[in-house]
């Protein structure tokens, strides 16, 4: 099981760069990069809230659950 972070997709949709988003959210670009590149082990709800506020999105737009079989669940995926 894994949780994938689609932060890069949402940033591209909003045409916002890593440094600008990091400044708006109040975290370092390095920490935002860790999250963006799916290397994070955890995220604070306050950080998730700030990212969603700045990108005008929902947590489900950013986070996708991928079970052991590799098929994504939730998000834009059609029901099985």
N, C-alpha and C positions, 0 to 999 in steps of 0.2 A: 504494500500500500504506500502511496506517496501523495503528497499535496504539491501540485505545480502552481507556480505563481506566474500569471500572465501580465505582469506589470509592463513589460516591454510593449505588448500589444495595445494596452490602454494608453500608454504614453505616446505611441505612434498615432493613435486615433486623435489624440488631443494636441498633437504636434508640440510636445513639451520635452525638453531635454532633461537629462539626469541631474545636472547641477541646479537648474532652475527648480525642479520639483523638490530636490533635497533642501534647498533654501526655504521654499514655501512650507514644507512639512516640518522642518526644524531638526533634521538628522544630517549626518555627514554623507557626502556623495559616496564614500567607500561603503558605508552601511547600506545605503539604498542600492548600490551595485550588487552587494551580496544577496539582497532580496530579489532583485531583478534577474539575476543569473541562477536562481534556484539553489543557492548554496546556504540559505538561512535555515536554521533549526527551529526558530521560533520568531514570532512577531508580537509586539505589544499591541493591545487593542487601541491604545491611544495613537500609536503610529498608523495602524490600519485605518482608524477613523480619520486621521489627518490626510492620508493618501486619498481615501474615498472622497473627502470633502474637496480637495484640490482638483481631483480628476472628475468630479461629479459622477461618481459611479457607485455601485454596490460592492460589498465584499465578494459576492458570487461572480462579479465581473473579473476579479483578480485571482481568485483561488479555485482550483479544479482538483477534485479527488480522482486519482487514478488507482484502481484496485490492482492486485497482484497480476491479473490477466492482461493488464496494459490498456484496457479499454476505458477512456475517460468517462466520468459520470457527471451529470449536472451541466451547468453552463448552457451553451448553445447546442448541445447534443440532443438529437431527437429521442423520444422514449423508445425503449426496446419492445 
